[in-house]
Amino acid sequence: MAQIGGIENSVNDISNTIRSIFPIILGVIFLVGFLFNAGHFFGENADLKKGITRVLVFVLIAGAVVGIFTYLIGIVV
């Protein structure tokens, strides 16, 4: 039983670390996604509708990944 308790504590420590780092990683991903799509907002061939659409699709995909990740962490812990 002592080994099982140690494993549970290790999993809790790892999940807490991931939960604290995950928002930073997500922010970097959003920044990179916006920078890749920034060409649609500025410049000679600016297309605001296309830029907004791509950013929204990126946000929806990232939101789905975050939701799935949060759900899986909730199941494990």
C-alpha angles and dihedrals in degrees: 000000000000091000092052090051090051091052091050091051091049092050090049091050092049093047091049090051092049091048091053095047098039098078090053092050090047091051091052090049091051091048092050091047091051092048091052089051096040091095089071091059101044137033138042097313097041114166110180096186093052091046094050091046093052093047091049092050089049091050092049093050093046090047091052091050091049091048093050092045092049091048092050092048088049091054095047097047 
